[in-house]
């Protein structure tokens, strides 16, 4: 009993939260048609060319394969080991898969582009899907990423 009282007193005195604060997925653009894409990280490594970055079909449709294409110019030579596709529903990450890019070298002055498939099931919840596509280095660190959101 004394230990419990001492812990409760310490928690109250230090305004300590005795549970983990879960970080959400962060901010995503509004759901629009056509989809809106934003670069959310890595402008020191890469500048996404928005008019060459897309999803097809747009808007995504049930029972199809959505092709997300990301294009841009690197600020210095980059080796892109993987493209990582992440998806959140209701703020919880529900999908995280890595793909091999067709071209791993991004060089300044040259447009680098890659696409990755996302198989959309025939039946899916009618809600907002928050999506992030990141280029990842050999150590697993994000080099740059873009985000979009859509609904069925």
Secondary structure, DSSP 8 states (H G I E B T S, - for coil): -HHHHHHHHHHHHHT--SS-------------SS---EEEE-TTTEEE-GGG-EEESSS--TTSEEEEEEEEEESS-EE--EEEEEEEETTEEEEEEEE--S--EE-TTSEEEEEEEEE--SS--SSEEEEEEEEE-TTS-EEEEEEEEEE-
